[in-house]
Amino acid sequence: MEEELSDVVPCSSLAVDSILRVGTAGAIWGLCTGPAQARKRGLGGVGQASFVAKSIGKYGFQCGLVAGVFTSTRCGIQRYRRQNDWVNAFIAGAVAGAAVAAGTRRWTQVIGMAGLVSAFSAAADYSRTN
């Protein structure tokens, strides 16, 4: 009988793994988009290198933050409810979406992003489990 990984591994370990994986993807995204954005702004030399470095850090941090919030919330809810279904991803997506939009300080964007990420998370989880 095989146990699911999330039943055996602590939530904190799953969150760290998620932060590292998705944060790395975000950093790579910043590395790819940074030079083009710097050129659009007319930067060159040291200014461009500084902009790209900031872009790498910004995207890496934001992506890692969202992944960590989503994974730890989903894992915690799954353990609390003792069920592995789409509802866990739906709630965790809402929390992660709200965390992303919280920096805007506009309730309409917070609610909209929470709903959007929640819907996509639940759909992805539902398609994965069925």
C-alpha positions, 0 to 999 in steps of 0.5 A: 500500500502506497501512501501519498507524499503529503501524508508522510512529509511535514507541511514545512518541508513541502512548502520549502520544496515548493518555494525553491522550485517555483522561486527558481522558476521565477528567478529564471523568468526575471533573468529572461525578461529583465534584459528586454525591459531594461532595453525598453527603458534605455538602460545599458552597462551597469544600469542594465545589470543592476536592473536585471539583478533586481528583476531576478530577485523580484520575480524569484521572491514573488513566485516563491512567496505565492508557492509557499503560501499556497502549499503550506495552506493546502497542506494544512487544510488537507491535514485539518479536514483529513480529505484530499480533494479539490476544496483544499486547493480552492481555499489555498488558491484563494489565500495565495491569490489574496496574498499576491494582490494584498500589495495593491491595497484595493479590495476589488483586486484582492477579491478578484485575484483570490477568486481567479487563483482559487478557480484555477487551483481547484480546476488544476487539482480536480483534473489531476486527481480524476 
